[in-house]
Amino acid sequence: MKNIRKIVFSVLVVSLVISQLLILMPKNASAAAGDDPGTTITAPENISSRQQVELTVTLASSSGHLDEDGYINVQIPNFIVANKQDIVNQLYIDAPFYLEDNPLKEDENGNYILKVNYDHTKIDQESAAGQTFTVKFKAPRISSEDTSFPSTVSFSSTLFKGTENVSKDSATSQIRTDNPGLPLLEKRSVQSHKVIDGVNVALMSKDDPSANVFAILVNYNQRHITNAKIVDTTPQNTQLANPQKYVPASGDNTPSQHFRIAKVTGWGDDGLPNAWEYVTSDFADKINITSTGFSIDLGELTPDDSYVIMYAEKVDDNITSSEFGVRYNHVDLTSNDAIIKSAESAIALDTEDYNYTQLTKNVDKPVIATSDSSLVYSLSLSNQYGTIPAGTKIVDPLPEYTTYNKTTQIDSQYLSNGVYDATTKTITYTLLKDLNMGESTNVKFAVNYANPDAKANDKIVNKAYISYAGTDIYSASVTTTVANSAILVKKDTNTKAVLAGAVFNLIDENGDTVLKDLTTDSNGIVRTGVLKPGSYKFVETKAPAGYLLDEKPVPFTINYGDTKAVTLEKDNAQSTSVSGQKTWMDNENIAGQRPENITIDLYQNGVLLDSKKVTADDNWSYSFADLPKLDTDGKEYVYTLKEEPVAHYTTTQDGYNFTNIFVPTPPTPVPPVPTPPMPTPPMPTPPMPTPPMPTPKNPTNPIIVVPTKTVIDSDDTPESLPKTGDDTPLDALLWGLFLTALASFTLLYQNKK
């Protein structure tokens, strides 16, 4: 039990320690090669006295990853730098890099910090990009007796995107001290040194020939030499030049034929020379210039005669570093014309050591309109500056639903044949030789795309990469969009306005319905989606509202590799309809005269167009649908209806409606029965009343009345009296009987109705 407790306690302690370490770990930890975007730094394995130290710094990113300005800080310990101005003066950079004012500063730990900015707008965001610049400076003299030098020195580069630390790398070099032994003959150069092709060379300056100083040390080991002579062979494409100061000698420093000669006049306690005096004039007549170099007679040398011979060399202006290569400055020490010692110094021209590499990818078809197609991808590897080494691989992982077909074009001088790995679906090309500054190479290859389930707006995305400074940097992605294979636009025949709501079926070449009920949208468009190659046709199954159905097929063909949709048009004519209602006014066919059907005729602009039988099954209603509304000139047709005559009925029309009124058959006329004349009753003669006779009074004076007689002339016509009906004619009587019968029939009809 105690052991278990100890184990548990130990685990808890370890966990606590680890957690605290994680908490204390800096957020921006150093990043090795592989960051994207990222920076790397490399340094020489060893650094020795007066060596030109070269720090190679890279900036690498896949396409679009450096979308913000930033900078790289390069950290250099100051003790390893002979002259800090070399750091800036020997720096060669180009776009996208640039330096701000005072780019070199020193931190509190005694490190130089070189800030190199980059402009992201100068980086091709569509390509994988890698840039390399080299920081150069000369190391100081490193003596084994100087214990202040450590055994190693470390450098670092840190990438900031904006103000964010996104990548960091470091490199370490071993420090090598000088061998303090004294030579009989040695040829030294004060220039910076570097290793080229495995040779430690002195780097020649074409801008300042006096800086290309060579020093020949003679008899520093203090021997006796008779008839001593120096014979020097200088490299081709160089000429002698006056040298800068090499040793702190006293006396006249005037050169003779580009030479200064100094004699050692003092030695330190360490056994090394510490004082010199110019004696050039003593040997002015002993210097002999030849076509291949020079010679100097030194005469009899005793142990007290130690010399340093100094001169410089100028390199021809028109030669390049690659043409110059590595050459040797050779010297022999002879005694009595016999060589007793030889020495040489390798020289070369420095390079600008700035690299800018790009990998660009393209596709021949940004759009395809079928589920089966070929695609041709092209890759271009270009070198803006520096060198892309042989063996660099261009790797292209293929997208889903694609398979490698063949390489269609290749620069066989630079690139190997493609190697396709079917398991990983990756095609790889290898650079066969260095790609130098300004050079590029290209390759094209074809793939097959086949996706039976492809949908419109699917994306086929592909990108390639190269390994640059340990980081796989990717080209821009190239995209092929899968589009609809066919588009049909529905339009009005006359106005060409687009029509929504038309419905189609899609039929393939075998007569099978591939798609059903494809309906035009508000833009009048119907889309097929992605089809495989073949022949098809649209068949309209429903017209838009207010238009005539047109069932005539619209054929089209989809070809392998089509890059755009087949666009079709189909017009529809506007439609109209005519409808009406028949009304019967026949007291529910009481007379039994209503027909089983009637015929309605349709006229278009006065010309008979159609006829229709109408029955009670139709509820005596009728319609003529899907009639063209407009003629070819866009004028509206005039439609009218007429009813063919119906027996026993009269017809009235109100628009497209008809009313039929039953007309009864009049009764057969009955001959009138003679009516005997009515006897004229005798007119009674009223009795004449006898007026009472008044009783005359006895007049006082009696009056005698004479009777008067009225006489009527025979010529006078008696006055007519008004008729009283006593004299009724026969025809008036018959008309009265007829009208009475008609009124009775009408009254009876209305009551039943």
C-alpha positions in Angstrom: 0.0 0.0 0.0 2.9 2.4 0.9 4.5 1.7 -2.5 1.2 2.6 -4.3 1.1 5.9 -2.3 4.7 6.7 -3.3 3.9 6.0 -7.0 0.8 8.2 -6.9 2.7 11.0 -5.1 5.6 10.8 -7.6 3.2 11.0 -10.5 1.5 14.1 -9.0 4.8 15.8 -8.4 6.0 15.1 -12.0 2.6 16.4 -13.3 2.9 19.5 -11.3 6.4 20.2 -12.5 5.4 19.7 -16.2 2.4 22.0 -15.8 4.5 24.7 -14.3 7.0 24.4 -17.1 4.2 24.7 -19.7 2.9 27.8 -18.0 6.4 29.4 -18.0 7.1 28.4 -21.7 7.1 31.5 -23.9 4.2 31.9 -26.2 6.4 32.6 -29.2 8.7 29.6 -29.1 11.3 29.0 -31.7 10.0 27.3 -34.8 12.0 25.0 -37.0 11.8 24.7 -40.7 8.2 23.9 -41.8 6.5 27.1 -40.7 4.2 28.6 -43.3 5.0 31.4 -43.6 8.4 30.8 -42.0 12.0 31.9 -41.8 15.2 29.9 -41.5 18.8 30.8 -40.9 22.0 28.9 -41.7 25.5 29.7 -40.6 29.0 28.2 -41.4 29.9 25.1 -39.6 33.2 26.7 -38.5 34.4 30.4 -38.2 38.1 31.2 -38.2 40.2 34.3 -38.3 39.3 36.9 -40.9 36.8 34.6 -42.4 33.8 36.1 -44.3 30.9 34.9 -42.2 27.8 34.3 -44.3 24.4 33.9 -42.7 21.7 32.7 -45.1 18.2 33.9 -44.2 15.1 32.7 -45.9 11.5 33.8 -46.1 9.1 31.2 -47.5 5.3 31.1 -47.9 2.6 29.4 -49.8 0.5 31.5 -52.0 -1.5 34.1 -50.1 0.1 33.4 -46.7 2.1 36.6 -46.6 -0.8 39.0 -47.0 0.5 41.7 -44.5 3.7 43.7 -44.3 6.3 42.6 -41.8 10.0 42.2 -41.1 12.8 39.8 -40.2 15.1 40.4 -37.3 18.6 38.9 -37.6 20.5 38.6 -34.4 24.4 38.6 -34.6 26.7 38.6 -31.5 29.0 41.6 -31.8 32.2 39.8 -30.7 32.3 37.8 -34.0 32.1 40.9 -36.2 35.3 42.7 -37.1 33.5 45.7 -38.6 29.7 46.2 -38.0 29.3 48.3 -41.1 30.0 45.2 -43.2 26.6 43.9 -42.1 24.7 46.6 -43.9 27.3 47.5 -46.6 27.6 44.0 -47.9 23.9 43.2 -47.7 22.3 42.7 -51.1 18.5 42.6 -51.2 15.8 43.2 -53.7 12.0 43.3 -53.7 10.1 42.5 -51.6 12.8 43.3 -49.0 13.9 46.8 -48.1 15.7 48.6 -45.2 14.4 51.4 -43.2 16.6 54.2 -41.8 19.1 52.9 -39.2 18.3 49.2 -39.7 21.2 48.0 -37.5 20.9 48.4 -33.8 22.5 46.8 -30.7 20.5 45.2 -27.9 21.3 45.2 -24.2 23.0 41.8 -24.5 25.6 43.0 -27.0 23.9 41.6 -30.0 23.6 43.4 -33.3 19.9 43.3 -34.6 19.5 43.7 -38.3 15.9 44.6 -39.3 15.0 43.6 -42.9 11.4 44.7 -43.9 9.3 43.1 -46.5 6.5 44.6 -48.6 3.7 42.0 -49.1 2.4 43.7 -52.2 5.7 42.8 -53.9 5.1 39.1 -53.3 3.1 37.2 -55.9 0.1 36.1 -53.8 -0.8 33.6 -56.5 2.5 31.7 -56.3 4.5 29.8 -53.8 7.3 32.2 -53.1 10.7 31.7 -51.4 13.3 34.5 -51.0 16.8 34.3 -49.6 19.2 37.0 -48.6 22.7 36.7 -47.1 24.2 38.7 -44.3 28.0 39.0 -44.7 30.7 40.3 -42.4 34.3 39.5 -41.7 35.3 37.8 -38.5 38.2 39.3 -36.4 41.5 37.7 -36.0 40.9 34.8 -33.6 44.1 33.9 -31.7 44.4 30.8 -29.6 45.9 32.9 -26.9 42.8 35.1 -26.7 40.7 33.4 -24.1 37.8 35.8 -24.5 36.4 33.9 -27.5 33.9 31.2 -26.7 34.0 27.9 -28.6 30.7 28.5 -30.4 28.6 31.4 -31.5 24.8 31.4 -32.2 22.7 33.4 -34.6 18.9 33.7 -35.1 16.2 35.0 -37.4 12.7 35.9 -36.3 9.8 36.6 -38.7 7.1 39.1 -37.8 3.9 39.3 -39.8 2.6 42.7 -38.8 3.6 42.8 -35.2 3.0 39.1 -34.6 6.0 36.7 -34.2 5.1 33.9 -36.5 8.4 32.0 -37.0 11.9 31.8 -35.5 15.0 29.8 -36.3 18.6 29.6 -35.0 22.0 28.3 -36.1 25.3 27.7 -34.3 29.0 27.8 -35.6 32.2 26.4 -34.1 35.0 29.0 -33.5 38.5 28.0 -34.8 41.6 29.8 -33.5 44.8 30.6 -35.5 47.9 28.3 -35.4 50.6 30.5 -33.8 53.6 28.8 -35.6 56.0 31.0 -37.7 56.3 30.1 -41.4 59.3 30.1 -43.8 56.9 31.1 -46.5 53.2 32.0 -46.3 50.8 33.8 -48.5 48.0 35.6 -46.7 45.1 37.7 -47.9 43.2 40.2 -45.7 39.9 39.8 -47.6 37.0 37.9 -46.2 37.1 34.2 -46.8 34.5 31.7 -47.6 34.3 28.1 -48.8 33.3 27.6 -52.5 33.3 24.2 -54.0 35.1 22.9 -50.9 37.9 25.5 -51.1 38.5 28.2 -48.6 38.9 31.3 -50.9 39.7 34.9 -50.5 36.9 37.0 -51.9 38.0 39.6 -54.4 36.3 43.0 -54.6 35.7 44.4 -58.0 34.7 47.7 -56.6 37.8 48.4 -54.5 41.0 46.7 -55.9 43.2 48.2 -53.1 41.2 46.0 -50.6 42.4 42.9 -52.4 45.6 42.8 -50.4 48.0 39.9 -50.5 50.9 39.5 -48.0 53.8 37.2 -48.6 55.6 36.3 -45.3 59.3 35.4 -45.9 61.7 33.8 -43.4 59.5 34.4 -40.3 61.1 31.3 -38.9 64.5 33.1 -39.2 66.6 30.8 -41.3 69.7 31.4 -43.5 68.9 31.3 -47.2 71.3 32.1 -50.0 70.2 33.8 -53.2 66.6 34.0 -52.1 64.0 34.9 -54.7 60.2 35.2 -54.7 58.5 34.0 -57.9 54.8 34.7 -58.0 52.2 33.6 -60.5 49.1 35.8 -60.6 45.7 34.5 -61.9 44.4 35.4 -65.3 42.0 38.4 -65.6 43.9 40.2 -62.8 46.4 43.1 -62.7 48.6 44.4 -59.9 47.3 47.3 -57.9 48.5 49.5 -55.0 47.5 47.8 -51.7 45.9 49.2 -48.6 47.9 49.2 -45.3 48.5 45.8 -44.0 51.0 46.1 -41.1 51.8 49.2 -38.9 55.2 49.8 -40.4 57.3 52.9 -40.0 59.2 54.7 -42.8 58.3 55.6 -46.3 55.1 53.7 -47.4 55.4 54.8 -51.1 54.8 51.7 -53.3 57.1 50.7 -56.1 55.4 49.0 -59.1 52.4 48.4 -56.7 54.6 46.8 -54.0 55.4 47.7 -50.4 58.1 45.7 -48.6 58.5 45.9 -44.9 61.2 44.3 -42.7 60.5 42.9 -39.2 62.2 45.1 -36.7 60.8 43.8 -33.4 59.6 40.7 -31.8 57.2 40.3 -28.9 57.6 38.1 -25.8 55.3 35.6 -27.5 57.8 35.2 -30.3 55.7 37.0 -32.9 56.7 40.1 -34.8 55.4 43.3 -33.5 57.3 46.0 -35.4 58.1 46.6 -39.1 59.9 49.2 -41.2 59.3 49.9 -44.9 62.3 49.0 -47.0 60.6 49.2 -50.4 63.2 51.5 -51.9 66.0 49.0 -51.1 64.4 46.5 -53.6 63.0 48.8 -56.2 65.5 47.6 -58.8 65.0 44.0 -57.7 61.3 43.8 -58.8 60.6 42.2 -62.2 57.1 42.2 -63.7 56.3 39.4 -66.1 53.3 38.5 -68.2 52.3 35.8 -65.7 53.3 37.6 -62.5 56.4 38.9 -60.9 59.7 38.1 -59.1 61.7 39.8 -56.4 65.4 39.1 -55.7 65.9 39.2 -51.9 69.6 38.2 -52.0 71.3 36.6 -49.0 68.8 36.1 -46.1 70.1 35.7 -42.5 68.0 34.9 -39.4 67.6 38.6 -38.9 66.1 39.1 -42.3 62.3 38.5 -42.1 60.1 40.4 -44.6 56.5 40.9 -45.6 55.8 41.7 -49.2 52.5 43.4 -49.9 50.5 44.1 -53.1 46.9 44.1 -54.4 45.2 42.8 -57.4 42.5 44.2 -59.6 39.9 41.9 -61.3 38.8 42.6 -64.8 35.4 44.4 -64.9 33.8 42.2 -67.5 34.1 38.8 -65.9 31.4 37.3 -63.8 31.8 35.3 -60.6 30.7 32.1 -62.4 33.2 32.7 -65.2 36.0 33.5 -62.7 35.3 30.5 -60.5 38.1 29.6 -58.1 41.6 30.6 -59.1 45.0 30.4 -57.3 47.6 33.0 -56.5 50.8 30.9 -56.3 54.2 31.9 -54.9 57.6 30.0 -54.8 60.6 30.7 -52.6 63.8 29.7 -54.3 67.4 29.4 -53.2 69.9 29.4 -56.0 66.9 29.0 -58.3 65.7 25.9 -56.6 62.3 25.9 -55.0 62.5 25.4 -51.3 58.9 26.4 -50.3 55.7 27.1 -52.1 52.4 28.7 -50.9 49.2 29.8 -52.5 46.0 31.6 -51.9 42.7 30.6 -53.5 40.6 33.5 -54.7 37.1 34.0 -56.1 34.6 36.6 -56.8 31.8 37.0 -54.3 28.2 36.5 -55.4 25.1 38.6 -54.6 23.6 35.6 -52.8 20.0 36.8 -53.0 17.5 34.2 -54.0 13.9 34.6 -55.1 12.1 31.5 -56.2 8.5 31.2 -57.5 6.3 28.2 -58.3 3.2 29.1 -60.3 0.3 26.9 -61.2 -2.4 27.2 -63.9 -5.2 25.2 -65.3 -6.5 25.3 -68.9 -10.2 25.1 -67.9 -11.5 27.4 -65.1 -15.0 26.1 -65.9 -16.3 22.8 -67.1 -20.0 22.0 -67.9 -20.0 18.3 -67.8 -19.3 15.5 -65.3 -16.5 14.1 -67.5 -13.6 16.2 -68.7 -9.9 16.5 -69.2 -7.9 19.1 -67.4 -4.4 20.3 -68.2 -2.3 21.7 -65.4 0.8 23.7 -66.0 3.7 24.3 -63.5 6.3 27.0 -63.8 9.4 27.1 -61.6 11.3 30.4 -62.0 14.3 31.8 -60.3 14.4 35.5 -60.0 17.7 35.6 -58.1 20.3 33.1 -57.0 20.1 29.4 -57.8 17.6 26.6 -57.3 19.7 23.5 -56.8 19.4 20.3 -58.9 17.4 17.7 -57.1 14.6 20.1 -56.1 11.3 18.3 -56.5 8.0 19.8 -57.7 5.2 17.8 -56.1 1.5 18.0 -57.2 -1.1 16.1 -55.2 -4.1 15.6 -57.5 -7.6 16.6 -56.4 -10.5 14.1 -55.8 -12.1 12.5 -58.8 -9.0 13.1 -61.0 -6.4 10.6 -62.3 -3.1 11.3 -64.0 -3.2 10.8 -67.7 0.1 11.9 -69.3 2.7 14.7 -69.4 1.8 16.8 -72.4 4.8 19.2 -72.4 8.1 19.1 -70.5 11.4 20.9 -70.5 13.6 17.7 -70.5 16.7 19.8 -70.2 15.8 20.7 -66.6 13.0 18.3 -65.5 12.8 14.5 -65.2 9.8 12.6 -66.4 6.9 12.7 -64.1 6.6 9.9 -61.5 3.0 9.1 -60.6 2.1 7.4 -57.3 -1.4 6.0 -57.8 -1.8 5.3 -54.1 -1.3 8.9 -53.0 -2.4 10.3 -56.4 0.7 12.4 -56.5 2.8 13.4 -59.6 6.5 14.4 -59.0 9.0 16.1 -61.2 12.7 16.5 -60.3 15.0 19.3 -61.3 17.9 17.8 -63.2 20.3 20.7 -62.9 20.7 24.0 -61.2 18.2 26.7 -62.2 20.2 29.9 -62.2 19.1 33.5 -61.9 16.6 34.6 -64.5 15.9 31.0 -65.7 12.7 29.1 -65.5 11.3 25.7 -66.5 7.8 24.5 -67.3 5.8 21.3 -67.4 2.2 20.5 -68.4 0.3 17.4 -67.7 -3.2 16.1 -68.3 -5.6 14.5 -65.8 -9.1 13.0 -66.3 -12.0 14.2 -64.2 -15.0 11.9 -63.8 -17.6 12.4 -61.1 -21.1 11.0 -61.8 -22.4 12.8 -58.8 -21.1 16.2 -59.7 -23.2 19.1 -58.8 -23.3 22.6 -60.2 -20.8 24.9 -58.4 -18.6 22.0 -57.3 -14.9 23.0 -57.1 -11.9 21.1 -58.4 -9.0 22.6 -56.4 -5.4 21.9 -57.0 -2.0 23.2 -55.9 1.6 22.1 -56.1 4.6 22.6 -53.8 8.4 22.7 -53.6 10.5 22.3 -50.5 12.3 25.6 -49.8 14.7 25.8 -46.9 13.0 22.9 -45.2 9.4 24.2 -45.7 6.9 22.9 -48.3 5.7 26.1 -49.9 2.6 25.8 -52.0 1.6 27.5 -55.2 -1.7 29.3 -55.4 -4.7 27.1 -55.7 -6.1 26.8 -59.2 -9.8 26.1 -59.3 -12.1 24.6 -61.9 -15.8 25.2 -61.2 -18.3 22.6 -62.4 -21.2 24.5 -64.0 -24.7 23.5 -65.3 -24.5 21.7 -68.6 -27.5 23.4 -70.2 -29.6 26.4 -69.6 -33.0 27.1 -71.3 -34.5 30.6 -71.3 -38.3 30.9 -71.6 -39.5 34.0 -73.4 -42.6 35.7 -74.6 -42.9 35.3 -78.4 -43.7 38.9 -79.1 -42.3 40.9 -76.2 -39.3 38.6 -75.5 -40.0 39.1 -71.8 -38.8 36.2 -69.7 -41.4 33.8 -68.4 -41.5 32.0 -65.0 -43.5 28.9 -64.3 -42.9 26.8 -67.4 -42.3 23.2 -66.6 -40.1 20.8 -68.6 -38.9 17.2 -68.5 -35.4 16.3 -69.7 -35.1 13.3 -72.0 -31.9 11.5 -72.9 -30.9 9.9 -76.2 -32.5 6.6 -75.1 -35.8 8.2 -74.5 -35.5 8.0 -70.7 -36.6 10.8 -68.5 -33.5 12.1 -66.8 -35.0 15.0 -64.9 -38.7 15.8 -64.3 -40.6 19.0 -63.5 -37.8 21.5 -64.2 -39.5 24.9 -63.7 -38.3 28.2 -65.0 -37.5 30.7 -62.3 -38.2 34.4 -62.1 -35.6 35.0 -64.7 -37.2 32.6 -67.1 -34.3 30.1 -66.7 -34.3 26.4 -66.1 -31.0 24.6 -65.5 -30.1 21.0 -66.0 -27.4 20.6 -63.4 -24.3 18.6 -64.4 -24.8 16.1 -67.2 -22.6 13.4 -68.6 -21.8 13.8 -72.4 -24.6 12.8 -74.7 -27.7 14.0 -76.5 -30.7 15.4 -74.7 -34.0 17.3 -75.3 -36.2 19.5 -73.3 -40.0 18.8 -73.5 -42.4 21.3 -72.2 -45.2 19.8 -70.0 -46.8 22.9 -68.7 -46.9 26.4 -70.1 -46.7 29.5 -68.0 -50.0 31.0 -66.9 -51.5 32.9 -69.8 -49.4 31.2 -72.5 -49.9 28.4 -75.0 -48.2 25.0 -74.3 -45.6 24.1 -76.9 -44.7 20.5 -76.7 -42.1 20.6 -79.6 -38.8 19.2 -78.2 -35.7 21.4 -77.8 -32.7 19.1 -78.6 -29.1 19.7 -77.5 -25.8 17.9 -77.1 -23.2 17.8 -74.3 -19.7 17.1 -75.4 -16.7 15.7 -73.4 -14.9 18.6 -71.8 -17.4 21.3 -72.6 -16.3 24.5 -70.8 -19.6 26.4 -70.8 -23.3 25.6 -70.6 -25.3 25.1 -73.8 -27.8 28.0 -73.8 -31.2 27.5 -75.4 -34.3 29.6 -75.9 -37.9 28.6 -76.3 -40.7 31.1 -76.9 -44.3 30.9 -75.9 -47.2 32.8 -77.4 -49.7 34.4 -75.1 -53.0 32.6 -74.8 -56.5 33.6 -74.2 -59.8 31.9 -73.7 -63.5 32.4 -74.5 -66.3 31.0 -72.4 -70.0 31.5 -72.0 -73.3 30.1 -70.7 -76.5 29.0 -72.4 -79.8 30.0 -70.6 -83.1 28.5 -71.6 -86.4 30.3 -71.1 -88.9 27.5 -71.9 -90.5 26.8 -68.5 -88.1 23.8 -67.9 -88.7 22.5 -71.3 -92.5 22.1 -70.6 -93.2 21.9 -74.2 -90.5 19.3 -74.7 -88.9 21.2 -77.5 -85.4 21.8 -76.0 -82.7 20.1 -78.2 -80.1 17.6 -76.8 -77.2 19.8 -77.9 -76.5 23.1 -79.5 -73.5 24.2 -81.6 -71.4 27.2 -80.7 -69.1 28.5 -83.4 -65.8 30.4 -82.6 -64.7 33.1 -85.0 -61.2 34.6 -85.1 -61.2 38.0 -86.8 -64.5 37.0 -88.4 -63.2 33.7 -89.7 -64.6 30.4 -88.4 -62.0 28.8 -86.2 -63.7 26.1 -84.2 -67.1 24.7 -83.2 -68.2 23.0 -80.1 -71.3 20.9 -79.3 -72.7 21.9 -75.9 -75.0 19.6 -73.9 -76.8 19.4 -70.6 -73.8 17.4 -69.4 -71.7 20.5 -69.8 -74.3 22.4 -67.7 -74.9 24.2 -71.0 -71.6 26.0 -70.5 -68.8 26.2 -73.0 -65.3 27.4 -73.4 -62.5 27.7 -76.0 -59.1 27.6 -74.2 -55.4 28.0 -75.4 -56.3 30.4 -78.1 -53.4 32.6 -79.4 -53.9 36.1 -78.1 -51.8 38.0 -80.6 -51.0 37.6 -84.3 -47.4 37.7 -85.6 -47.5 41.5 -85.7 -48.5 41.7 -82.0 -52.0 42.7 -82.7 -54.7 41.1 -80.5 -57.1 38.7 -82.2 -60.9 39.4 -82.0 -62.8 36.4 -81.0 -66.6 36.1 -81.4 -69.1 33.4 -80.8 -72.3 32.5 -82.7 -74.9 30.0 -82.0 -76.3 28.0 -84.8 -80.2 28.3 -85.0 -82.3 26.3 -82.6 -85.8 25.3 -83.7 -88.8 26.7 -81.6 -86.5 29.2 -79.9 -85.5 32.7 -80.5 -81.9 33.6 -79.4 -80.5 36.7 -77.7 -76.7 37.3 -77.2 -75.0 39.2 -74.4 -71.2 39.0 -75.1 -70.3 35.3 -75.1 -73.6 34.3 -73.4 -76.8 33.2 -75.2 -80.4 33.1 -74.0 -82.9 31.0 -75.9 -86.6 31.8 -75.5 -89.2 29.2 -76.4 -91.7 30.3 -79.1 -94.9 28.3 -78.9 -96.6 27.2 -82.2 -99.8 29.3 -82.7 -103.1 27.2 -82.7 -104.6 26.3 -86.0 -107.3 29.0 -86.8 -111.0 27.7 -86.4 -113.5 29.1 -89.0 -115.8 31.5 -87.3 -119.4 30.3 -86.6 -121.9 32.7 -88.0 -123.8 34.5 -85.3 -127.5 35.1 -86.0 -128.3 38.7 -86.0 -129.7 40.0 -82.8 -133.4 41.0 -83.2 -133.9 44.6 -82.7 -136.3 45.1 -79.9 -139.1 47.5 -80.6 -138.7 50.8 -79.3 -141.6 51.6 -77.0 -143.4 54.9 -77.6 -143.7 56.6 -74.4 -147.1 58.1 -73.8 -147.3 61.8 -74.2 -148.0 63.3 -70.9 -151.0 65.6 -70.7 -150.0 68.7 -69.1 -152.3 70.0 -66.6 -154.4 72.7 -67.8 -154.3 75.7 -65.7 -157.6 77.2 -64.6 -157.7 80.5 -66.4 -158.6 83.4 -64.5 -160.9 85.6 -65.9 -158.8 88.3 -67.3 -159.9 91.7 -67.0 -158.9 92.1 -70.5 -159.0 88.7 -72.2 -156.2 87.7 -74.5 -156.8 85.8 -77.6 -154.0 83.2 -78.5 -153.6 82.2 -82.0 -151.9 78.7 -82.5 -148.5 78.6 -84.2 -147.4 75.7 -86.6 -143.7 74.8 -87.1 -142.7 74.0 -90.6 -139.5 71.9 -91.4 -138.0 72.2 -94.7 -137.5 68.9 -96.5 -134.0 69.9 -97.5 -132.7 69.7 -93.9 -130.7 66.5 -92.8 -131.8 65.0 -89.6 -129.1 65.1 -86.8 -127.3 61.8 -86.3 -127.6 60.1 -82.9 -124.6 58.4 -81.1 -124.2 54.6 -81.6 -125.3 52.4 -78.8 -124.0 49.0 -79.9 -127.1 47.9 -81.3 -125.5 47.7 -84.7 -122.3 45.3 -84.0 -120.3 44.1 -87.0 -119.2 40.3 -87.2 -115.4 40.9 -87.6 -115.1 42.8 -84.4 -116.6 39.9 -82.6 -114.1 37.4 -84.0 -111.1 39.5 -83.0 -112.4 39.7 -79.5 -112.6 36.0 -79.3 -109.0 35.5 -80.4 -107.6 38.0 -78.0 -109.5 36.5 -75.2 -108.0 33.1 -76.0 -104.4 34.4 -76.2 -104.7 36.2 -72.9 -106.0 33.0 -71.2 -103.0 31.0 -72.5 -100.4 33.6 -71.4 -102.0 33.7 -67.9 -101.9 29.9 -67.7 -98.2 29.9 -68.7 -97.2 32.5 -66.1 -99.0 30.6 -63.3 -97.2 27.4 -64.1 -93.9 29.1 -64.3 
